[in-house]
Amino acid sequence: MIAVMVILINAGPGLDREKLAAQGTVALGLGLLRAAYFNLSSG
């Protein structure tokens, strides 16, 4: 959620849809990796 807000803020007034999509994909990937890592390490 916070990552999405940060991306929107970084995109600024000139919303470049492709750049936004790329950043969103990276943020999602990092979020999934982080979630998987914490799940494995806590287990």
C-alpha positions in Angstrom: 0.0 0.0 0.0 2.7 2.4 1.0 4.8 1.4 -2.0 1.9 2.3 -4.3 1.6 5.7 -2.7 5.4 6.3 -3.1 5.3 5.3 -6.8 2.3 7.6 -7.4 4.2 10.5 -5.7 7.4 9.7 -7.6 5.5 9.7 -10.9 4.3 13.2 -10.2 2.1 15.2 -12.5 3.4 13.6 -15.7 2.0 10.2 -15.2 3.9 8.0 -17.6 1.7 4.9 -17.7 4.5 2.6 -18.9 7.0 3.8 -16.3 4.2 3.6 -13.6 3.5 0.0 -14.7 7.2 -0.9 -14.6 7.7 0.6 -11.1 4.5 -1.1 -9.9 5.7 -4.5 -11.2 9.1 -4.0 -9.5 7.4 -3.0 -6.2 5.1 -6.0 -6.5 8.0 -8.4 -7.1 10.0 -7.0 -4.2 6.9 -7.2 -2.0 6.4 -10.9 -2.9 10.0 -11.7 -2.4 10.0 -10.0 1.0 6.8 -11.8 2.0 8.2 -15.1 0.9 11.5 -14.5 2.7 9.8 -13.6 6.0 7.5 -16.6 5.7 10.5 -18.9 5.2 12.7 -17.3 7.9 9.8 -17.2 10.5 8.9 -20.8 9.8 
